[in-house]
């Protein structure tokens, strides 16, 4: 490929003279933004630098890459579509069909991800499989008879097998009775499709997007940013568009400058002598003294930090992710997920059974979530009060907490215009008589944006980076240290104490030249890294409570889809201009199966926001041509999901190892939800409906009889969900360090303080006693509000111990 004239076609002979059409795609990249679109003064201050992303160097062997390329081109080959190329859309659709994975450079990018990004217990098995498939004997072992040739020597490497046979092999893997085959297929399918549909060139474009009627980043955002580059900007402008800019500390400045920046913010800092060798946790560059250190800046950490700083205490917030202010967002799916999600949005359980999405940026999950702001349900409050004896949740303080956090976020129940999926959900429920309500959101009624899962372009979604962290910065008592990962909580046994006392945190960051280490000494330590990260930090810090990491709940999700073809404007509903990726993400929800037999357990029905990468990941692959057809309907395909309040649980074993097993009752609740969703989609007027099951069954609702429709719904909704044949996403993780009244069954007490270490508090979803059953943001913030009150009591008791430590 070369960079001259992207989109032109040329021919070249391969495989013994057979000629193939090649589309020149230009230079494809995966970094967040091209220099051509960045305003000259966009990063006016070093404190806003989001951090340079290291390229993922592909270290796979040539033999492994040969197999990976063949695998990628089996899933996404260049095919001839049966369409009329007579217009702009048709031309782009033709280009979409003709662009193979290797023509787009996808295999190289997948190789880079496998080499430098992915951390998973099965990675070694996957790499071994790639090597085996590069040999004739390994190909025969893994692929069997379909890999054989009719000509001597009969045995072939995977890349030598014909396209038709390779598709047959991969299809058999996707539904194999052996878990290892299903895991291999799912892993490579996820990576290949996600990268193919999210990679961008120097103009932030992907050659497939026009073919599937996707516009890329929000056009209004791009246009507004272009206009801003022509407008003089001052501090008032920066404060309007980057509300945290005064509190974000640039960790890549020289350490003397870093120390001075912190001193100017009112923190005591000690510079340690330079070492001949690299710094280490035991020999840090700086020691910083504060009243409270908060690990994590999301719904838990942000609330706690804001409250403590407003009360007059010096607070340092450590955030593993980076800060992306409104102007520094790209709203590109791939780069945004890589920069703002834990593990780049590619985190899965050990058995590949659940795909987990969690925020890893300043503001945490509240920056990239879907806005739903639902109070803790009353039946959950009763359960936590009565069965778990946690009186906190029935107290006036907890009710006050929910009122305060909802007011601070501007939570309101109205919506002016709904997205395609939400319109479908509401209409289908109304037609069937199912209950449907408007989901309260922390954004205004006219907030019609489908890109908030990549950060809010205008700040109207009130996550912690627009609320509680602003309080922290405005108080003058706090700083936020982005790109800093807490390595260990420091604690020691003080005279006269029966248990250790938290004394601070050791953290790691990139100083621009390499790894560096600092110590934050504090009177209290609050950990709010989320249910996936908090347990591993506690374990690394020497805490031995056997409950740490256990009782993990994931709110497992199953999805179904309906296709609503675009029709002339006068043909009725749904409106022609509605696209699947535009509009408020969650504005409607149904509780039709949310309280199964009065148990308080069941599934709520809501809508996701799926841009092409994640859409392709959950879309079943049954052939290369069928997949292209499904993706070509992307912009008018409405997805709806059922989310279970799960009794099943898992365990956080390490940062890269998470086990989870869905309970049989949870599976039944999801099946009930799936049946309702299929009916909702049909009742709303979908032409075609189906699920995400690997068999890819679908039905044209307009062409089948009522009996055929019933058979389809009952069969597809009763398929097993615990066998790796259906994608199970999770956007909510909770319970891995749960709250309780007994250290034998919990990690923290009702005040949020750990049983083992005095002055160490947890303030995130990990403390949930059980799964919640609804979007957890309000509950996380409410618990953090209460925990912050407990921390204030501790700090007031220690008021006489002023920060006058002499270095």
N, C-alpha and C positions, 0 to 999 in steps of 0.2 A: 504494500500500500504506500501511497505517497500523499502529500498534503495538497496536491494541485487539483482544484475543482471538485470539492466534495460533492458526492451525489452522482458523479459520472459513472458510466458502465464501461467495462472492458472485458475481454475474453482471454483466457489462457488455458492451455491444455494440461491436464493432470491425469493420473491413473491410466497411462497408456494411450493418451491422445484424446480422451473425452474432454470436451470443452465446457467450461463452467462460466456463468456470468459472475463477475466480481463488481461489487459496488465500492467505490472509493469513499471511505467514511471520514477521511481526515484524521486528525490526531485525537484519539480518545483518551480521556483522563478521568481520575476519580477524586481529585482534590476539590475542596469546597468552592472556590471561586476563581475565575480567571482574572488575571491582572487587568485585562481590558475592560472589565466591568466595575472595578473597584475605584471609588472616588479618590482623587489625589490626597485629600485630607481626611479620608474616612476613618483612619485609625490615628486620630490627632494626638493621642496620648499613649505612651507605652503601656499604661495600665489597662488598655482595652485590647491589647494583642491577644487573639484567641489561641495562639500557640501554633507553631508550624508542625504539620503532621509528617511524621517520618514515612517515606515510601515503604511499601511492603515488598521487600526484595524476594523474588521468586527463587527459591533454592531447590525446587524439585529437579530431579534428574531428567535428561532428555527422554528416557524411556517412559518415565511417569508422565511427562508432558505429552508425549505421543498418545497415551491412553486418555489423558484428561481432555485433549483436543477432540479425540474421536467420540468420547462420551458427550462432550458439549455439543458437537455437531450432530450427534444422534438425537438429542433433545431439540436442538434448534438448527436444522440444516437449511440450506437454501432451497426453497421449493417454488414451483410455478403455481401461482394462484389462479383459480377459475373466476376471474373478475374482469370487468371491462375497464381498461386503463384509459379513460377518456376525459378525466378531469384532474384537478389538483389533488383532491382527497384520494382519488383512485390511483394516481401516480405514486403518492406517498404510501398507500396501502400495498401497491406492487413492490415498492422498495422494502417495506417491512417484511413481506413474504420472502424476498430474495436475499435478505441479509442473514447470513449464518452467524453462529456464535464465534467461529474462528475469524471470519471476515471483520467482525467488530473488535477483535483482540480480547475477547472475554476469557478464553482459557488462561492466558498469561496473568490476567488480573485475579482469577480464581486461584491460580498457583501461588500468587503473592499472598492472598488471604490465608491459604493453608499453611504457608511458610512462616508468616509473621503476625497474623492476627488471631487465628483460631486457637483456642485452648480448650481441649475437650478430652476426656478419657479415651474416646474412640478414635482420636486422630491417628495414632500409630497403626491401628487396624486399617483405616482408610488408605494411608500411604502404602501399607503392605499390599492392599488390594490393587492399587494402581500399578505397583511393580509386578505383581503376579499377572495382571492382564496384559503386560507388555511381553509376556512369554507365551509360547503355544501351549505348554502344559498347564500354566496357571489359568489361561483362558478356557481351556477345556474343563478344568476342575470347577471353575466358577460359573461357566455358561453352558456347559453340557453339549448335547448333540447339535443344537442350533448353530454352534460356532464352527462346525466342521464344514469343509469344502467338498465338492464333488470331484475335485481333481487332486492328484497326488501333490504334496504329501498329506493332504486332507486337514491336518491340524493348522490352525492360524492364530496369529496374535489378534487381540480385540480390534485393533485398528484396521486389520485386513478383512474382517468380516463385513459383509455387505450392509448397507444402510437398513434395508428391510429386515434383515435378521437381527441387527443390533437393536432396532426398535422392539422387536419381538422379545429379545432378551431382557431389555430394561422394563418392559411392561410386565414380564413375569416376575422380575425382582420387586416391583412396586406392590404386588399383592402376594408375595411368596409366603409360605407357611413358616419359613425360617426368618427369625428376627434380623439376623445379620444382613440378609439381602435387602430387607426393607429399610434398614438403617443406612446402608450404603447408598441406596437409591435416593432416599430422602435428603441425605446430606448433600450430595452432589447436585440434585435437582434444586434444592433451596439456593445453593451458592450460585450456580450457573444462571438461573432465571433472575435472581435478585440483582446480580451484577450486570447482566445483559441489559436489563430494563432501567438501571439507575446510573450507569456510567455515562459521563458527559465529555464533550470535547472542549476545545479552548473557548468556544462561544456558549458554554453551559447548555448545550443541546445534545440530544440523543437521536440517532437516525431513525429510531422506531416510533418516536412519540407522535409524529403527525399521522402515521399510519393507524394508530389506535385512538386518534382524536384526543390527545393529551397535550396541554399547553406548556407543561413544565412548571417553573415557579410562577406564583401569582403575578399575572401581567400588571395589575394595578401597583403592586409593590415595586416591580422593576421600573415602571414608568415614573413613579414618585421618586425613587432613588436617583434616577437619571436627572430629573429636574433639580433635585437637591444639590447635585454636584455643581450646578451653575449658580447656586445661591450662596452668598457669604455666610459663614457660620461662626458663631461665637460661643461663649460658655452657656448662654441661655439656651441656645439651640441644642448643645450637647446634653444639658440637663434634661431637656424635654424628651430627647430621643434615647438617651442612655442614662436612666435615672440612677444607676449605681456607679457611674464613672468616678465619683469622688471617693468611693470606698473600696474599689478594686485595686489591689496591690500588684504591680508588675513584678513577678518573681524572677524575671530574666535580666534585671539590672545588676550591676556589680554589687557585691555584698555590702560594701560601705554605703552605697546609695540606698540599698534595701533597708539597712539598719536606720538610716536617717529618715526614710519615709515612714517607718513604723514609729520612730521617736516623735515625729511631727504629729502623729495621730494619738500621742499620749501613752505609748507603750514603752516599757523599760526593755532595753535590748543590750545584750552583751555579745561583742564580737570575740570569737575565739581565735587564737593564733593560727596562721596558715600552716598547713601540714605539707610535708614533701609529697605525701601520697594522697590518694583520693579521700575525701571525707567519708565518714561512715556513721551509722546510727550512734555508735559509742563515742564518736569524735565529730560532733556537729559543727557547722560553721557559725550558727547563731543560737543564742538562747533568748527567748522572748517571754516576758512576764505579763500575765493578764489575770483578770478575775475569773473568767470562764472561757473555755475553749469548746467550740461546737463543731463536731465532725459531721459535715453534710449540710446543705443549704436548701433542701427541699421543703415539703409541707411540714415536716417535724422540726428540722434544724432551723429553718427560716423563722418560724414562729417563736421558738425559744430564744433565738439570738435577738430578734427584734424586741421582745419583751424585756430581756435582761439589759440590753443597751439603753432602752428608754428609761429604765429604772436607775440609770446612772453608773452601771458597772462596765468595765472594759471587757469587750468580747471580741475574740478572734474566731472567724469561721473558716474552717478548712474544707475545701471542695476539690474532689478528685478531678472533676471535669473543668472545662474552661468557661469563660463568660462570653456570651454572644448577645450583645445589645441589639436593639431593633434594627439598626443600620447594618450590623455585621452579619445578619442572617442571610443565608443563601436561599432558603426554602426549596432546595434541591433534595430529593429524597435520599439518595445514596450518601452524599457528603454530610447531610444533616444527621442521619442516623449514625454514621461513623463517628461524628464529633459529639453528639448530644445524647446518645444512648449507651447503656452499659454493654460492653463487648461489641459495639457497633450495631446493636440490634440483632446480633446473631447468636444470642445465648439460648441454649437448649438444655433440657435435662439429659442425664447420662444415657438414657435409652432412646433419645430423640423423640420422646413422646409429646413434649410440650415446648413450644416456642415462647420464650419469656422476653417481654419488652419492659425495660426500666430506664428511667432518666439518669444521665450522668453528665450534668452541666450545672452551672449556677442556677438555682431555682429547682433543681432536681426534676421529679416527675411533674410538678406543677407547671413547669415551663413547656412540657411537650404533651401533656395529657389532653383529654377530649372535653374539658370544661365542666362535665357533670359534677354538681355540688350538692350531694344528697346527705341529709342529716342521718345520724345513726338511727336505724329503725328501732321502734319501741320494743318489738319482740326480742331484738338482740340486746338491748339495754336490760330488759327483764332477765334474760338468760345470764348475762354477765353479772348481774346483781345477785340473783337467786342461786344459780347453779355453781357459779365461781366465787360467790361471796365477796364480790368487789363492789363495795358500797359507793365508791367514787362515781360510778356511772348513773346512780340514782340520786346523786347529790345536786344541790343548787349550783355548786361550782361547775359541774359538767354542763348543766343547762346553760349557765352563763357563758361557758366556753363556746358552745355551739352558736349562741346568739352573737357573740363578739366576732368570731372568725367569719361567720356568714356576712356580717355587716362590713367587716374589713375587706372582704373579697367582692363586695357588691353583688352577692348572690340574689338572683331574681328569677321568676318563673315564666316570663313571657318570651315570645319569639315572633318576629314579624314575617319572616319567610324561611321555609324549611328546605333542606337539601333533598335530593332525589330519594335517597334511602329513607330519611325520616318521613317524607311525604307518603312514601309507599307503606311504611309501617303504620302510620296513623290511619290512612285510608283503608288498608286491609283489616285492621282491628275494628274500625267503625262498621265495615261491611259485615263482619262476622259477629259483632256484639262483644268482642273481647275488651277488657278494660285497657285504656290507653291514657297516659297523662303526659303533660309537658314537663320535661326534666329541668329542674332548676340548674342554672349555670352561673359561673362567675364572670360573665360577659354580658353586654347590653343586648336588648331584644333584636337590634338590627345588625348584630355581629355575624355576618354571612361570610365565613372564611373556612376553607377546607385545608388550610396549610398550618393550622395551629399545632399540629403534631410535630412541626419542625421549628417551633418558637412563634410567638405572636408578633406579627409585623408592626402593629400599632399600639401594643400595650393595653388593649382593651380587655384582654383576658387577664384577670388579676391573679396570677400566680405569685409566689413569694418574692420573685425578683421585681414585682411591681407593687408590692405591699409591705410585708414584714421586713424584708431586707432593705427597703427604702427607709423604713423607720430606723433600722440599725445605722444606716449611713447618715441620715439627717440628725440623729442624736449626737453625732460627733464622738461616740464612744466605741465604735466598732469598725473593723476592717474585714474584708473578704479576701482570702488567699486562694486564687484558682490554680488548678493544675497541681495541687498538693495532696498527696495520698498519705493518710495516717497509717503508720506501720505498727505502732505499739502504744498502748495506753500505759503510762507510767504509774506505778502504785507502790507504796511501801507501808510497813507496819510502824505506826507511831506509838510512842510510849503511852501506855494506859489504854490502848485500843485493842479490841478483841478481833478486829479484822483490818485488812489493809485499807489505806486511804489513797484515792486517786490524786496524783500530783501533776499530771500533764500528759502531753502526747509527743511522741517522736514522729516527724513526718518527712516525706521525701518529695523532691520536686526537681524539675529541670531548670538549671540556672542559665541556660543558653549555651553552655559548654559541655554539659553532662549532668550526671546525677549529683544532687547535693542534699544535705540533711540539716534539719533544724529541730530544736526542742521548744515546745510551748509549755511553760510552767503555769499552772493555774490552781485556783482554789477549788473549782469544781470542773468536772468534765462531762459533757453531754455528747453522746453518740447518736447520730441520726442518719446513718448511712443506708438505711433501707433494709428490708428483710433478707436480701441476698448478700449484703456486704457486712452488716453489723455483726453477725455471728462469727465470721472469719476473723474480724478485728479482735473480738473478745478472746477467741481461742489463741490467736497469735500473742496476745498480751498475758497469757498464762492463767486465765480464768478457767475453772475446771467444772463448773456446774454442768451436770450431764444433760440438762435440758437445752443448752445452747445449740442452736442449729436445728433442733427438732420441731415437730408440729408445724412445719411449713405448709401454708395453704396458698393456692394459686388462682382461685376463681377460674377454673377451666372453661373454655369457650368452644362452641361449635357453630358453624356458619352454614347458611344456605343462601342461594342467589336467585334472582329473577331478572330476565332480560326484558327491557322496555324499549323497543326500537323507536328511533326518532321518526316522527310523523309530521305531516303538514300542520301548520299552526292552527288551522280550523278543524282539525280532527279530534280535538279534545285533549284529554289528560293522558299521561303527564306532559308538561310543557316541553317543547322541543329543545329549548335552550338549557334545560337542567342537565348537569353532568354529574357523574358519580363522585367526582373528587372535589366538588364545590359545595359550599354551604356549611352551616353549623353542624358539628360532628354528632353530638348527641343532644337532640331537642325533644325527642319523643321516646317513650318507653312503655312497655306493657308488663303487668304483673300476673298475667293469666295463669302461669304455672309457678309463681314465686313462693307459694306457701302450700307445699304438697301435704295433703291430709292434715293441715293445721300444725305441722311440725316446725314451722319456721324455716324450713329448708326447701329449696326448689331452685328455680332459675328465672332471672329477669330477662326480658327481651329488649335489646337495644340495637343501635346501628354503629358500624365502625367507619373509619376513614381509611380507604385503601388507595394508595397511589400505585403506579404500575409494578414496582418491585415487590411489595408485599402482596398485591393482587395476584401476581404470577406465582408466588410461593405457595399460596393456598389453593390455587386453581389446579384441578386434577389434570395429569398428563396421561393421555391414552394413545396418542400418536402425535407426530410432529405437525401434521396438517390440522388436526383437531385443535391442538393448542393454539395455533395461529388464529383459527377461527374464533376461539373463545376470547383471545386477547384483542381481536379486532372489534369485539363488542364491549370492550372495557368501559367506555365512557357512559354507556347506558345500561350497565349491569349494576343492580342494587343488591348489596349484601346486607343481611340482617343476622344477628347472632343471639344465641342463648348463653347466659353466664350463670354458672352454678355456684351456689353457696356450698362449698365442698366440705364434707366430713372427712374424706380421704386426706392424707397429708404426706409430706415428704421431709427431706433433711438436707440442710446445707452442709456438705462435707468439706468443701474447700472452695476457693474462688472460681474454680473451673469444674467442680463436680457437685451436681445437685440431683438428688434422687427424688422421685415422686411416683406414687401409685394412686390412681383414681379409684375411689370407692364404688362398689356396685350401685349404691343408692344414688351417688352423683351421676353415674352413667345413665341411670334410669331417668333422672330429672332432665338431663340434657337431651335425651331421646324425646321426652315429652315436649320440650321446648322446640326441638327440630321439627316435630310434626306440626306444631302451631305455626312456625315460621313458613313452612311450605304452603300452608293454607292461606296465610296472610299475603304472601307474594301473589298467589293465584287470584285471590279475591281483589287485590289491588290492580289487577289487569296485566300481569306479566304474560308475555308470549311464551317464554320458556322458563322452566325452573329446574333446579338441581341442588346438590350438596357438594361438599369438598371431598367426599370419599374418593379413594384412588381409582375406583372403577368408572367414575365420571358419568354415571347414569343421568339422563335428563329427559324431560318430556315437554312437548309442545302443548301447552294447556289449551290452545285454541282448536287443536285438531283431534283431541282424544275424548272419549266418552267419559261420563262421570264415574263409571265403574273402573275404567282404566286409570283415571286420575286417582281414585281411592287406593287402588292396588299399588300404584307408584308411591304415594305418600306413605302408606303403611310400611312398605318394604324398605324404602330408603331411610325412614326415620327409625327403623328398628335395627339397623346395622350396628355391629359392635363398635365401640369407640375406644377401647383400651388395647387395640391390637396394632397400632402404628399405621393403620390404613387411612385414618382421617386426621388432618392437621388439627392440633389442639393449641391455640394461642393462649397466652396469659399476659394481661397488662397490670395485674394487681398481685403482689406477693405480700404475705403477712404471716405473723404468728411464730416466727422462728426463735424468738426470745420472749416468750409470752409472760404476761403479767399474772400474778396470782397471790395467794395468801400463804403459800407453803413453798419453801425453797426446794423441796423434793419434787415438785411438779411445775415449777416456774423459774424464771430468771430474774425478774424484778418484782418489787412490791407495789402496792397501790399508788405510791408516790413516784414511781418510775425509777427508783434507785435499785441498783443490783444488790442481791443478797450477799455477794462475796466482797465487794469493794465499796467502801463508804465514799460518798462524793462522786460516784460514777452513775450517771443517769442515762437512760435510753428514752428517746422521744421520736419514735417512728412507727411504722406499721408492724415491725417485728414484735411489739408488745401486745398485739391483739390476742385475747384469750382464745378466740375461734375465728373462723372465716366470717366476714361481714355480710356478704351477699349483695352489696351494692358498691358503687364507686366510693373509694375510701378517703378521698381528700379531706372532707369536712371532719371525719372521725379522727384522722391523723392529726390535723391541726388542733382539734379540740383536746385530744390527749396531751399534745405538746404544750398547749396553753396551761393545762392543769399541772403538768410536770414542771413547767417554768415557775409556777407559784411555789412549788416545793423547793426548787433551786433558790428562789429569792429568800425563802426562810433560812436556808443554810448560809447564804451570803450575808444576810443581816446578822446572823449569829457570829460570823467571822469578821464583822465590820471593824473591830478593833485591830485586826491583823491587816493593817493597811499595806498597800503595795509600795513599801519603802525598803524593799530588800536591796542591800548594797552589794553591788557586784564587785 
